[in-house]
Every structure is written in C-alpha cells, then in structure tokens.
C-alpha cells in the first residue's frame, strides 16, 4: 500500500548535508501544475542564512524517512522566485479553501498529503479533518501513514485562482458543468466574494448554466454579484432566467436600476416579467411560471409527446400537458406516464384528468400547498379569476422555495465549509 506523508512533517524542519550538518530549514515544497491529476513535487524552498533558496527534488534525499538531506555539491544562491504554473503547497494550499469537484463542496486543506509513486514525489490529496489542524496547532508529531479515510483525492480538488496569483490557474468550466446548478450555487455561497466571482466567471462560459446557477443563489448573493455588472449585462443574464425567477430578482434590485434593466429585456420576456411583477411574490401569481406545455382538444397522444419533446419550458413544468379548448380554457391535464403508456393514435384528452385541480393568482402559499398536496400534484395550473384562461403553472420546486425559510441552506449546514 502506498505510504502517505504529511506536508507538515517537513515544514520548518532542518535539512542536512551529506555529512549530517544542518544547512538550513524547509519553508515549503513546490509542485508544478499541469495536465496530470497529481502534480509532481519539483523541489523545496529552503531558508539558508536569511535567504529563501530553491533546491530541486533531484538533489533531496531522505524524504520517505521524514528527514531531508541535500545530496548536491552546491546550492544555487539565487533567491527563490515562483515561476508560472508552480504551486507552493504550504502557502497556496494549507489552511485554504479548495473546491471538491466530486461532492460539490468547499473544504479546508488542514493537511497536504504527498507520496512517492513510480519514483516521483506527487501531491496525492488533502485532509480536511480536525486532526491535522490540531497537529499543526499543538505541534504533535505524527509521522507517515497509509492512505486515510478523511483524505480527499487531489484529482478531485481545484485551488482558487486568488490563492495562487502567479500560477495562471483557471477553474475548469467542464468539471464544474458536471455539477447540478444548485451544487454550484452552494459552492458560491460557501466561498468568499472573490472566490465566488471566480466560480461565476468559470460558469459564465455557458450563459445558460450561469443563469441556472443565479436562479439557485439566495437573494443576497444574487444582488452581490449583480452590483458590479452594468445594466446591460444584468439584463442579458435576466433574459436567460425563467420569467418567475427574473421577476423575483428584479423586484429586489435597487429601485433606480429596475426600470432600465426591465426595458432592456427582450420584448416577450419583458411582458411576462411585467405581468408577474403585478402579483405578490408569495401568491400563486408571484410563484407561477407563465410558460407551460399545452395542446388543443383534438391533439393525439403522439402530438402531446412531441410537444413535450420540442418544448423549451423548464423540466419541472413538463410533468403534465394541458389540453385547452378553443377559448384557451384548460379541460384536462395529461401526465407523462399515462401518455407514454397510451397508444399514439389516441386523443391526449382520453388519458387526461378532466376534473382539473387549479389555483387562482391571488391565492396565498398555504392555500396553494394544500391544493397541491391534496391532489398529489407536482405541477398545478393557475387560472384567471373568471375561470376562462390558464395563465401559468406553479411547480413543486417553486412552492418549496417559497415555503422554506430564507437562508435555510446555511441553517442546516448545506452551505457550510466541509471538514
């Protein structure tokens, strides 16, 4: 089994020459970032007579025994200067925030783990547990160990750019894109403002993903990251958000910016947002999304399924296809399961529920939740007060968002830094 060594075992420890005489003290280990999952350790920063000098790894021995020996003939006396792509393990990583890209969490690197693999020393993981922190603070000496339960594999770790200013890092969009937008939003909320900006910048390569992440952020963070953007940039972001989420955010923006941003939205999107802004946020009208899937009364099952397939409405709203009469009034709702089980030539109305549960735009959140619960629905139509027209849908995720208290993620540890 591979032997794992702690970085803290070597920090501030003496380094000896071949004769056993002390020549300096270890300040840090230097790794080089690249395409490898585990960065190679290329050398050490050694403090000798008041100067920080670089010693290549090929001239250092005894690392596996926890005692460092200089095996070269002479030391390069030029002061150490970090080169692009180099990572100082103690300065850049130890006790710093890092992104665990597998779990979508922020962790603190209380220890850096290194190992010799195929004759090369590499950074293999970090330990976010409390034990390494206590070892550093109290000075307890704990030597080498085998791979521990709390070690996080370095291949799943991403340092923040702000921690390594000269390493020319970029948070990889492709790796972040594998996470759910809610997980990315959690990362942003766990981070400092500067770190959060790095994450937002990375996902900004995909404007749709950026909008999805913004929808998942709490209001405080949404406003924080919009503050530095121009009205035009804010409008471009809001135009990619769902109308209900865009309306919620616009209502929170400083009053002098609301109208200019609203007027920059595309016409159709702007009209939907303006309609939603007329309702109280905690009513069915304020929660609803005006986009949903509908078919006429004579549509077949095949046509209803095709409407789902080609629709651009959010997945949460696709749990039912609403069958409308000629006046736009809903006369049935066909869920996906009955549609998939039915013969394609049948009328969609034949597998739809015709006793349609619905709400009205002025209904409060408790009344909406009772209706959704009573009828075991995940998407609920909103009808105008005259019962003549369907104006939107409330989905279960919109309802939960309204029912859960503001800041619930932090209260239940969902956005806490992981140890």
NUBA-586877 format. One record per residue: residue in one letter; y, x, z of N, C-alpha, C in turn. Coordinates in steps of 0.001 Angstrom, whole numbers, plus 524288, in hexadecimal, padded with zeros to 5 digits. Example, Ala and Ser with C-alpha at 12.3 -4.5 7.8 and 13.67 -1.06 7.14 Angstrom:
BEGIN
a7E9C68338681E787EE6C8300C81E787F31C8339081E78s7F7368323281BA87FBDC8356681BE48001E8326481EBE
END
This chain:
BEGIN
x7FB588035280000800008000080000804DC8037780000x808C7801F77FD0680D878050C7FC958105880563801CEx811E980A2280331814C780AF78080881A8C809EA80724x81CD0806B280A7B8224A8053780A08825678081980E2Fx829C080A7680C9982D2680D378103D8326080A6A810AEx834C480AC781552839DE808678164083E3080C31814C5x8422F80A3781233846C080D738111B8492480F8081625x8496480C2781A2D84BEA80DB881F158492F81255821AEx8443D8135C8203784165817D18225E8440D81CF7820EAx846BB81D0581C6B848EF821DC81A6884ED18225881B21x8518381E0381BDE8572D81E3881C44858E6821388211Dx85CB5824AE8205885F00827F28247B85B1282BA7826F9x856AD82C6D82443852CA8302982629853BF8357E823A3x85234839AE826478530983EED8240F84F738400081F6Dx8513C8438181BFF84DFC84575817C284D8A84B5A8187Dx848E984D59817A1847CB852D3818D6846B6855DF813DBx8478085B148143B8460585E6280FCE840568600781071x83E7E8633B80CDE838FA864C680CEA8377D867CF811CAx83B5D86A4B8145183A4A86D538190F83A8A86A0881DF8x83BBF8650181D5483BFB8618E821E18414E8614182466x8452C863B78220284A7B863888242884D4D85EAD8222Dx8503D85C418259E853358579F82425857DA85933820CCx858858568581C4885CDD857D1818D5860C58535E81847x85F5484EBA819F7862E384A538197D860828454D81B86x8632A840F981A608617383BE081C4A8616483800817B2x85D5E834958179C85CCE830C681367860A782C428143Ex863E782B4281041867B28270181086865C28221F80DBEx862F1822DF8096E8614C81E668064485D468202C80252x85A7681C6A8001F8570781D667FBB18595281ABF7F6EBx858AC81D357F26685B0F81B567ED93856D0819797E9DAx8573E814A17E80B853978127A7E43085685811617DF28x853A9811547DADA85611810417D5CC8542480AFB7D3CAx857E2807847D2AD8569A802637D09D85574802C27CACAx851F57FF797C911850987FF4E7C38484D4F7FA877C276x849DC7FAEC7BEB8846887F6877BD57841BC7F6187C0D8x8409F7FA2D7C3DB83C067FA157C73E83CD67F6387CBBAx838A27F3887CD37838F07EFD87D19783A0F7F29E7D6B5x838337F77E7D723838DA7FA807DBF283BF37FF747DAA5x840E77FFB97DC388442F804377DADE841FE809557DD12x8421E80D637D9E084058812897DB95844768150B7DF1Bx842B38179E7E3428463781A967E69E846E781FEF7E424x84BB6821327E2AE84CAC826047DFBB84E9182A757E323x85017829577E7F7851DC82D8E7EB5B8540282B8B7F075x8567382F1F7F35F858A482DD37F87885E23830057F8EFx8615D82D497FBEC8668682F4A7FD46865F68320C80282x86726837298028E8666683A638073586BBB83C4280928x86C8483BDB80E3E8715183DC3810A98706F8435E8125Fx8732F8470380FCB872AB84C968110C8781E84EDD811E6x8791A85099816B287E138531081818882BE84FBD81674x8826E84AAA817C0886C98472E816DE8875D8452C81154x883968465F80DDE883DE844948087287F05841628072Bx87FC283D258042687B5883A11802478799A83C4A7FD0Ax874D183E307FCE2872AD840AE7F84186DF083DA67F656x86CE383E1E7F14C8686183B757EF00863E483F457EE56x85F4783D9B7F03A85A8A840BA7EF998569883D837EC86x854E983F5E7E7EA8512183C6E7E4C884BF883BBC7E79Ex8494F837707E6568445A8363F7E8F08404483A7A7E7FBx8407683D077E38483C8F8410B7E25283CF3845BF7E5F5x841678463C7E8C58421E84A9F7EC5A84149849147F20Ax83F5A8444A7F2E483E7D8425C7F83B838B0841757F920x836B68436B7FD6B83146842947FED8830DC8404B8044Bx82C2D83EB5805AF82B2783CD580AF982CC38374880C0Ax82E5A83469808088303482F14808E882BF782BA680B35x8273982C4280950822F4828F480B318218582A0D810D7x8231282EA1812E08221282FE08185C826B982E8481BDFx82AC782C428197882F5B82AC981C81832DE82F5A81DCBx831F4833EB81B52835238389F81C3E8369F83AC1816E0x83BBB83B6B815FA83D8E83D0B810D783E7C842EB810B6x83C818455180C9983CE584B0180BF483F4C84C43806AAx8432C84FC6806BE845868518B801D78421D855DC7FF94x84028855067FAE283C7D858AD7F88E83ED885BB27F3FDx843E885B3F7F33C8467485E287EF0684841863777F0DAx84A6D8666B7ED3A84C6A86B987EE828520086B5E7F08Bx85531867F67EE3685A96867797F00185C72861DC7EF3Dx86079860697F23D862B785B2D7F21B8678E85B307EEADx867FC857347EB5286CB4856807E83287121854DB7EBDFx875318580E7EC3E879568572C7F01987D958536E7EE41x87D05851327E990880D284D4D7E7DC8802E8484A7EB0Dx8849F845EE7EC6D88466841177EF858819983CD17EC6Dx87EBF8398A7EF4D87BE8835487ECC687FAE8314F7EA82x87ECC82FC17E5AE881AB82B807E32F87DBC827DD7E09Ex87DFC822F77E21187A4E81F227DFFA87B2581E767DA16x876EB81E577D7378773181D657D19A875C9817B57D074x8775D815E87CBE887651810827CA5D8707480F707CA89x86F0E80B077CCCD86991809917CD1C866D280B707D1FCx869A580E717D54C8672C810657DA1A8684580CBE7DEABx8645F80C307E1EB86483808A67E665863C980BE17EB57x8677D80B8F7EEF4866F180E197F4078644180A3E7F7AEx85F8A80B867F94885C50807B07FC0685EC1805D68011Dx860F68096B8042886353807DE8091E868A08054F80848x86BEB807C0805228713F805CE8046F87162800A480171x86E1B800217FD8386E647FB967FA0F86AC97F71F7FB9Ax866757F8507FE358628B7F4497FF3F861D57F30480506x861C67F6F68085D860717F61A80DDA864737F29F81085x8628F7EE67812EF865C47EA88815B08694C7E77481200x868047E77E80CF886B0C7E4A6809138684A7DF9A8077Ax86B5F7DBFE80547869207D746802E78669E7D8AE7FDB3x861E87D6AB7FCD785F2B7D7487F7E485D147D1F37F645x85C2F7D1407F13B85A057CC507EF4D854237CCDD7EEB3x851397C9637F13484B9F7C8F77F04084AFB7C5197EBBFx849FA7C72F7E71C849DA7C3F37E265844F47C09E7E1FEx841027C1B87E52E83C3F7BE8C7E51E83D057B99E7E85Fx83F1F7BA3C7ED0983FCC7B5C77F0818452B7B33C7F003x848B77B5CE7ED2F84DE77B3A47ECAD850D57B3947F1CEx8507E7B7E27F4B5853047B83F7F9C8855FC7BD5D7FA37x859EF7BD727FD9885CA07C2447FEF4859DF7C4A4803A9x858CA7C9AF80371856607CC63807DA859C77D10080968x858FD7D2E680E1F85B9C7D7A880FF0857967DBFF81011x858DC7E05C80DB38553A7E4CA80D89855B07E7E581294x852B17E65481689852BC7E92381B8184FB77EE3D81B42x84C8F7EECE81741849CB7F3BE816598489E7F43B8108Cx848A37F90780E9D8472A7FA288093B841F97FD018095Ex83E517FB308063B839117FD708064183834800B580158x835FC8055D8020F834F2808DE7FDA882F4180A8D7FDD7x82D4680C307F964827CD80DE07F9158272B811AA7F48Bx82335815077F4FF821E3818A17F0C381DA9816147ED72x81EEB8152A7E88581B528128D7E4EB81AA7816027E020x815CD817BA7DF468148B81B237DACD8181781FE97DAA6x818F4822347DF4281BF48270A7DF89821D7826587DF52x823C2821797DF508295E820827DF0F82AFB81D097E3A0x82F3981E937E6588312781B637EA9F83473816EE7E872x8334D812317EA5E835E980D8C7E852837A5809FA7ECC0x83BA1806C77EB9E83D3E802A17EF3B839BD7FDF37EE27x8368E7FC6C7F202832AA7F85A7F106833F77F3217F391x837887F3157F763838B57EE197F9E283CF77EE847FDEDx83E697EA108000C842127E9D48046F83FA17E661808A0x8412E7E75380D6B83F347E442811CE843CB7E16B8144Fx843E87DC27813F4848367D93381638847427D79B81BEDx842EE7D95D81E35841897D7AE82380844F27DA0C827B5x844407D83182C828475F7DA01830EC845947DF52832F7x840957E0838326E83E847E557834B0841377EA378327Ax841E97EA9482D52844A87EF2482B3F84A407EF9182D46x84CDE7EB0F82DE6852377EB1A82FEB852527ED5483572x84EA97EB9E838C084E6E7ED9983E1F84D1E7F36183E39x849CD7F50183A91848617FA8D83A5C84D317FDDE83924x8507D7FBF68358B855297FEE683430859087FEF9838B1x859C47FA7E83B3E85DAE7FA0B83F5E85C127FCF784440x857177FC6B845CA8553F7FEAE84AA48531A8043184A0Bx85279805CD845258509F80B148444184AD980BD284529x847C4807AA845168421E80823845D183FB380AAA84104x83C7D80E57841DA83A078111483D79834E780E6683C18x834BB80C398377582FF2809DC8357B82ECE80C6F8304Ex82A8280EFD82FE0829658122F82B4E8277180F15826B8x8241A81177823A38222A80F0581EE381E9E80A748202Bx81DF28070381C6B81A7A8029581D308187A800D1817E3x814827FD94817F1812AD7FB4381311816347F6AA811CBx815967F49B80D28818FE7F06280B61818E47EBD280F2Fx81D957EA5D8113581DE97E6788155381EA37E0FD8134Dx81DC67DD43816DF81E217D7CA81562823AD7D637813FAx827887D8B58169782CED7D6F5815C582F9B7D9BD81144x82D167DD7380EC382F947E05180A87830237DCDA805B1x834C67DCF380358835C47DA247FE838357F7DE0F7FA07x832437DCFC7F63A831797E0837F1D0836A47E17D7EEFBx837CF7E6757EDF483CD77E7C27EBA583D647E5977E61Ex8390A7E4917E38A8394A7E2677DE4283BDB7DD097DE35x83BF97DA6C7E2B683E567D5377E302843CF7D5607E55Bx845E87DA1B7E61684AE97DAC17E8BD84F3A7DC0F7E4D7x853E47D9F87E5D68586E7DB447E2A085D087DC907E624x85EEA7E17A7E602863B07E2C57E8FB868767E0307E685x86C857DF767E99E871737DD797E79A874AB7E1EC7E553x8778D7E0BD7E13E87ACE7E4A67DEA587ECE7E6EA7E26Bx881157E3987E5A5885317E55C7E933883347E9507ED26x87E1E7E9727EE1387BDD7ED417F1B187B247F2877EF15x87AB87F2907E9EA8799A7F75F7E70E87DAA7F7DC7E2AEx8828E7F8DF7E3FF886CA7F8757E02B886627FC147DB7Dx883CF800847DC118839F804307D7AD87E54804557D4F5x87ADE800BB7D65A875A4800C47D3FD8755E7FD817CF01x879BC7FAB97CDCA879F77F7867C90D875967F3707C8ECx874EC7F0F47CD51870F47ECDA7CDB7872FC7E7CA7CB63x86F607E4847C9D88708D7DF1A7C88786C1E7DBC87CAA3x86D897D76D7CD2F869747D3E07CEF2866E87D1817CA1Ex861C37D1EC7C99685F287D0367C4BF85F067CA4D7C42Cx861977C85C7C014861B37C2BF7BF1885C2E7C09E7BE55x858ED7C3757BB74853B37C1737BA29850737C07E7BF13x8510C7C3CE7C2F384E157C30A7C7CA850537BE897CAF1x8557E7BE247CB25857DF7B9BF7CDED856837B48D7CB59x8562D7B4977C635855317AFBD7C35084FD07AD797C47Cx84C517B09B7C6C1847267AEA57C82F8475B7AB4F7CD25x84BA47ABC07D00E84C4C7A8B07D4CA84E8F7A3517D37Bx84DA579F967D6ED8500979A6E7D65C855DA79AED7D78Fx85939797DB7D4F285ED87981D7D61A860197977D7DBE8x85D11794497DEAA85E02793AA7E44C85CE8798B97E740x858F679BB07E586857D87A0B97E7FF85C3D7A49C7E6F8x85E497A4927E233862977A8157E0F0867617A69F7E425x868537A1837E4B686CB679FB87E7F086C037A17B7ED94x867377A14A7EF908662A7A3337F4D6867807A8FA7F554x866247AC0E7F1468676C7B1A37F14C86D537B2667F1C2x8703D7AF5E7EEB3875EC7AFCD7EECB877FF7AE747F438x875F37AA577F68E877E07A8907FB9F876557AC4280008x8721B7AF387FF52870807B3128033B873B77B810802E9x876397B8E57FE7A878C87BDE07FD6287E857BDD07FEF8x880D87C27F7FEF68867E7C2E17FF89889017C0E27FA83x88E2D7C0327FAA1890D57BE4C7F5E7890067C21A7F164x8907E7C71F7F27088FEC7CB157EE5E88A6D7CAFE7EC16x886807CA847EF808811B7CA3B7EDAC880267C5367EA92x882597C0E97EC8E881BF7BBF47E9CC8841A7BC1E7E458x888857BEC67E3D588AFE7BF5D7DEB5887617C2417DAEDx884967C6277DCE9880F17C9117D99587C9F7C5827D780x87AA27C21C7DAEC876797BE857D94D8788E7BA9C7D556x87D257B8607D67687F827B49F7D2D7880917B7347CD94x882647BC127CDA8883727BEE47C8CD87E6D7BFA57C5ACx87A257C0CB7C869875267C1A37C5BE873377BC9B7C32Ex8734B7B8427C605871607B35D7C3BA875307B13C7BFB3x87A177B3477BFBC87DF47B1897BBEF87C907B2E37B65Dx8789E7B6467B5A1876C57B76A7B057874547B2927ADD8x872A17AEE67B119870917A9EB7AF43874117A5A57B184x8778E7A3847AE5A87B7079FD87B0538790079AEA7B2A0x87495799447B076871FB794A37B29386FC9795C37B801x86D6879A5C7B89F86B5479BDA7BDBC86FBF79C6F7C1AEx8741679EAE7C0058789279F457C38187A56799F17C58Ax87A90796227C20B87C26790DA7C39F8783078E7D7C760x8732578F4D7C65486F0A78D477C9CB86F8478FA37CF3Ax870B0794B97CF77871467975D7D48987609795307D764x87A537946B7D49687F0E792447D6FE87E0878CE47D94Dx87ADB789C87D6A28799A784937D899876B1784D87DDCCx873C1789127DEA6870A47899F7E36A873B278C0E7E7E7x8782178E8F7E6B887B3C791097EAD987DD578CEE7EE49x87EC278E4F7F336881C478ABC7F67F8877F78AE27F4C6x88A6A7870A7F67C88FCB7866E7F4A88932578B317F5DDx8926078D6B7FA778957C791F97FC04894E0796707F82Ax89006797897F6A388F0F79BD27F300890D379A6C7ED78x89036795917EBF189228793FC7E6CC898017951E7E64Fx89AFA793727EA348A09E794387EA108A205799F77EA6Dx89F0279CDB7ED7089FFB7A2737EE1989F9C7A5577E8E1x89B987A4077E5CA89ACE7A6CE7E0DE89E1E7A4967DC68x8A01779FC27DD088A3A779D9B7D91D8A93679F9B7D9D5x8AA767A15D7DE8D8AFCF7A2F17DFD38B1B97A7547DC48x8AE387AAF77DAF98AFCB7AF797D7D78AF927AE637D1F6x8ADE57A9BA7D0728AD747A8707CAEC8B23D7A56C7C90Bx8B3827A6327C4298B7D97A3407C1DC8B63A79D897C139x8BA0579A2A7C02B8B8D1794A37BF4F8B51D794007BAADx8B5F27972B7B6948B296796D97B1FB8ACFE7986B7B332x8AC5779C8B7B63D8A71C79E4A7B7B78A47579A3D7BB2Ex8A778797FC7BEC98A552793E57C2328A39F78F317BEF9x8A6BA78DBF7BB1B8A56F789377B7CE8A08378A3D7B49Bx89FF078F037B29F89B397904F7AF958965478FE37B2FBx896D07918D7B7EA892627911B7BB828913778B5D7BCB2x89538788617BDFA89482782E17BF5E8926677FAE7BAD3x893A9781447B610891C777E5C7B18188BE077ED07B0E0x8897F782D27B349883D17837D7B2F0881077811B7B79Fx883EE77F757BB83881A277CED7C00E880C8777267BEE1x87D1D774BD7C1AA87C5176F267C1178814476C437C2D0x88288767E27C042887797653B7C16E88846764027C734x88415762547C9ED884C0760FB7CF718860A765C97D2B9x8838076A307D17D8849E76EFA7D46188A03771187D30Bx88B817709F7CE16890B8772547CC78894F076F187CF2Cx8940F769FD7CF95897D9766907D22E8985E767FB7D7F2x893ED769027DA818941476A7D7E00A8974776F737E0D0x89683773497DD528993E778437DDE989F12777B17DCB1x8A063774D87D88D8A5EA774177D7398A8D7771747DBB1x8A64976DDE7DE5E8A8DC76B277E2AD8AA0D76EC97E743x8A784773547E76D8A85D777137EBAB8AC3577B627EA36x8AD4D77C077E5298B0E3780227E3658B67377ED67E51Cx8B9A6782EB7E5E88BF1A782167E75F8C1AD77E347E3A2x8C4C777ABD7E5D38C6D1776577E2D68C9D47780C7DDF8x8CCC277C537DE558CFEB77DEF7D9DA8CC9877FF27D54Ax8C79F781247D64C8C439783137D21F8C0CE77EBA7CFD1x8C03977A6F7D2818BC73776667D0EA8BD84774507CB6Bx8C247772657CA968C37C76FED7C5908C339773D57C10Ax8C57E778957C1938C50B77C4F7BD3B8BF6277D987BBCFx8BC0677E3F7BFC28B68777F717BEB08B3DB77ABF7BC3Cx8B4DE7761F7BE5F8B279771587BC598B3E1770867B69Cx8B8C5771817B5368BA807709A7AFD58B84A774957ABFFx8B631778EA7ADF78B3D677CDB7AA918AE1777BB97A972x8ABC8777F57AC278A64E776A87AB3D8A5B2774067A5ECx8A130774A87A3628A037771C779E858A0F676BF279F60x8A2C97693E79B658A46C763C879BF28A03B7605079E6Fx89B777607B79C668975875D1279E6E8961F75E597A41Bx895C57636D7A54E894A5765197AAA88991E7637B7AE43x89DE0764197AC5C8A27C762B87AF728A27D75CF37B0DCx8A11C759997AD218A10E753F57AE2289D137528F7B256x89880755117B21D8947D754047B6118965B755C37BB79x898BB75A537BBAC89AA175C577C0AF89EF5758DF7C2D5x8A286757497BF748A6C5753D77C1368A4A074EBC7C370x8A09974C8D7C0F089E3C747BA7C2E189BF2748947C859x8993374CF87C900896AB74E0E7CDFF89AA874F0B7D24Dx89F23751357D0E68A32B752567D4CE8A59C74D5F7D706x8A4AB748EC7D4908A6CF743FF7D6948A3A2741DC7DB1Fx89F03744247DC0E89B9A742487E04089BBA746047E4E6x89ABC743D27E97789A0D7470F7EE218952574A5A7ED89x8956F74F427EF0B89114752E67EE3788C107512E7F0ECx88C6C74E4C7F537887C674CC47F82D885DA747507F6C7x8877C745557F23A88586740557F055881F8741487EBA7x87F5073D377E9F987BE673DB07E56A87EF973F727E0A5x883CD73D7D7E00F8870F73F167DBAD88876744D47DBDCx88961746DA7E08888AAF74C5F7E1178860674FEE7E072x8815D74E067E1BF87C9E751387E15787A23751057DBF5x87B3F74CEA7D90B8784074BF47D4468798774FDC7CFF4x875D1750777CC688769F7535F7C790876EF74F537C32Ex87B1174F5C7BFFA87B8474B6B7BBD9877D374C507B746x874F8750B07B7558714D751DE7B31786BBF7505C7B4A8x8691F74D7F7B155863B774BD57B24C8613574AAF7AD06x85C1A749B67AD128593E748B07A83985848742D27A7C0x8599E740AB7A346858BC73B117A265856D473A2E79CD6x8542D735CC79C198525373430796E58534D72E597965Dx8539772C5A7918E85450726B4790CB84F5A723AA79214x84FD071E9C7928384B7771B4B79429846D471B7A7906Ax847C171CB178B798437C71CCA787AA8411F7223D786ECx8428B725F078A3D8408B72B48789B683AD672B8E78B51x837E772ECD788938326272FA1789F0831E4733EC78E07x82D237346C7900B82BFA73899793C282D1173DE57914Ax82B7573E8378C5782C5E743757899B83231744AD78950x83560740D07884383B057419E787EC83D5A742E278D45x83B417406F7915283D2374194796A183BD8747317982Ex83716748F0796FC8359074E5379833838BF7523979507x839E8750CC7903183D177543B78CEC842AA7548C78F0Cx84491750437913B849CD750497938F84A057540579838x845D47541D79B3F84585757CE79F998456375D6479D8Dx8423275E32799908415776370797738465C765CC79544x8498B762AB792E184E40764A5790488532C7642A7939Cx852A47620179842857397612179B8D859317663A79DFEx85E467667B79EE2860A476AFA7A17A86257769B17A710x860EF765157A8FA8626B763AB7AE4C85F26766CE7B226x860E2767667B70785DFF76A7A7BADF85876768657BBB2x854F076BFB7BCE684F7076A887BD9E84ECA7665D7C1D4x85222766807C5D5851AA762BC7CA198527F75D287C838x8559575C967C40A856B3757567C1FB852A17557C7BE12x84ED7758C87BCC584AF37577B7B8C784615754DB7BB00x84641753777BFF5841A6751127C258840C674B807C072x844A27494F7BDE58441E743F27BBDB847667435F7B6F4x84565740207B3688485473E977AEBC849F6738F07AF7Ax84EFD737E07AEDE850F4732A17AFBB8512B72FAB7AA91x84F0472AFA7AAA484EF0727977A6078539B723EA7A66Fx856FC724167A27585BD5720FF7A28785BB771CB379E67x85E267185379FB485EA67143679BB9863587155D79843x8648F711D4794BB868B8712C8790E486E147137379365x86EC97115879818873DF711B579AB88744B7168779E38x87016719AF79E888701F71E5B7A1CD86E5371D6D7A754x86C4D718B67A85E86A687177C7AD98864BA719287AE09x8633971BDD7B23D85DCA71D8F7B2D385A30718F47B3F4x855D3718D87B124851FA714AC7B20484CBE716E97B3C2x84C7F71C0B7B453847AB71E777B62684856724577B6B2x844D17269D7B9C9844C772C4E7BA8683F2672E2A7BA06x83E30731A17B644838EA733A37B56383881739327B778x83520739F17BB4C8344373F287BD6C831047426C7B9A1x8311B747907BA7082E7A74B187B6CB8289674A337B6B9x82633749A97BB4A8207A749337BB8A81E707448B7B85Bx8207873FC67B91F81EA073B5F7B5E581F8573C417B010x823D273ECE7AEAD824E973FD77A923820D8743877A6CFx81F80747957A9BC81BAD74B627A7CF8164B748E47A743x814FA7454C7AAC880FD3742CA7AAB380F6473E7A7A698x813CC73C637A4E6813C0737F07A148812C7739B179BADx811397360279864810A27371B792C9816057379779055x8169473B3E78CBE81BB973C8878A9E81E39737FF787AFx81B0A73464785A181D357300E782A181F0A72B82785E6x81DB472B8578AF081F617274178E5C825477276678F1Dx82770722DB790AA82CF6722BD7921582DB4725727975Ex831C672890797C2832EB72B1E79CBD833D27270F7A100x835FD7228A79F838370E71E747A3518320A71C5D7A5C2x82DAD71CC77A2EC828BC71AAE7A4F0826A571DD87A98Dx82846722B27AA2082681725E77AE9382AF9726E47B268x82F4B724297B1A6833DA724E07B502833DA720ED7B973x83663722597BDBC8374071EA87C1FD83BFA71B527C08Ax83B2F7164F7C05883F68712CF7BEAD842737108A7C34Dx8401E710CB7C7F58430E70F577CCA1845BF714527CE85x84A5E715257CC8884CF071A397CCEF8501571AB97D1FCx84E8E71E7A7D53C851AD71FBB7D9D685688722AF7D806x85B047217B7DA4D85FD6724057D8A1863B17242B7DD22x867E47270C7DC5486C2F727427E01A8714C7267C7DD25x8757F725D17E01187AB67253B7DDC987E22729D07DF77x8822272B057DC828851272FDB7DD6D887A7730447E2C3x888FD72BE77E54188BB072C267EA49887E472C7E7EEEAx882C472C347EE0587EFE72C657F25187F27731C77F4EAx87EC6731BF7FA1987EF6736C37FCDF879A5739757FCC2x8798673E3E7FEB0874E1741877FE2F8703173F4A80119x8711073CCB8058286CAA73AA28087E86A3B735FE805A7x86D7B732DB8033F86B7C72E5A8005C868767302C7FB86x86A617344B7F90C867AF736807F4838626F738D87F621x8626D73BAE7FA7685D9273E2E7FC368597573A217FDB7x85B26735CD8000A85762731B78016C854FD72F4D7FC86x8583672E5F7F8958563372C187F3B58524B72FDB7F11Dx853A5734CC7F0F58502E738A17EE7984B16739267F185x84B6B739057F6B1846C6739777F9FD84357734977F99Dx845BD730027F9C5842CD72B217F99883F9272A9D7F499x841B272C837F04E83F0E72BEF7EB4483C56730EB7E96Ax83C35734E07ECE083980739DA7EBAC83B4473C2C7E674x8406273C8B7E5D98429B73E777E0F4844CE743F87E195x844F2746D37DD3C8479474BE67DD1F84C8074BB77D9C7x84D277478E7D6CE851E8746CA7D3BF8533C740F87D3DDx8581673FCD7D507859B073A697D61885E62739057D2A6x85E0C734CD7CF9E8626B733687CC2F867147313E7CF42x86BAF7326D7CD4F8708A730567CF90872D172C777CB9Ax8736C7278C7CD48875A57237C7C9E987B397224F7CB96x87E63720A87C7DA883A671EFA7C94D8835371A177CCAAx8879F718C07CF1688798714687D2CF8863B70F317D048x8870270EBC7CB24885E3709DF7C8668803A7097F7C691x87D1470D9A7C7AC8779E70DBC7C6048770770D897C010x87AFA70F3E7BD4387ABE70ED17B790879E3714097B4DAx87A677185F7B7B587A1571D747B5248781F721977B8E8x874D67250A7B6DC87301729847B9DC876E372DF97B911x878CC7304E7BD6287CE0734517BCF187B15739B67BEBCx8764E73A247C0BA8745F73F3D7C26B86F6C73ECB7C591x86DAF743397C79E86906743587CAF286A0E746D47CFA2x867B37456D7D40086793748CE7D89F8621474AFE7D90Ax86194750187D94F85C707528D7D9D885B92754257DF7Ex856AD754F37E0D685553756187E644857D075B297E817x8587375F137E49B85AE6763F87E648860AF7632F7E778x8635475FAF7E471868CB75E797E5A08693E75BD37EAF7x8658A758607EC0986595755947F103864AD759537F593x860DC75CD37F50685FC2760957F93286473764197FA32x866FB765B27F60586B877690F7F69586FCA7666C7F9C4x8704D7615D7F9148744975E757FBF58729A75D6C80196x86D8275CA18026486B9375B69807A486B6C7603280B2Dx86A1F764BC808F0869C97697880C1A86F3776B3F80DB0x86FD976D378127B8750D76ED881449876F3773AB8115Ex87C1C77427810E587E75778B880E6887CC877D9D81168x87B297819580E98879877867981116874167865C8135Dx870D678298811B686B9C7821B8140F86837786DE812FEx869077898980E8C865D878E1F80D5A866A27925481182x86B8C79338812E586CA97972E816DB86A937957E81C2Dx86B1E7906D81D618696D78E6D822798638E78F0D82345x8608F78E6F81F0685AE578ED581F6A858DD7941B81D83x85C6B797EB81CFD85AB479D2B81BA48595F79DFF815F5x85AA679A2F812958594379AB980D0F85C8C79EDC80A5Fx8615A79FC880C5B864B27A3A9809E4865CE7A83280D8Dx862257A92A81132862BD7AD9C814B2860357B26E8124Dx862507B702813AA85FF57BBE0811E185A9F7BC6B81462x856C67BDBD8113D851597BDE081302850117C307815A6x84D387C2AD819EE84B657C76281CA3845807C7E781C0F
END
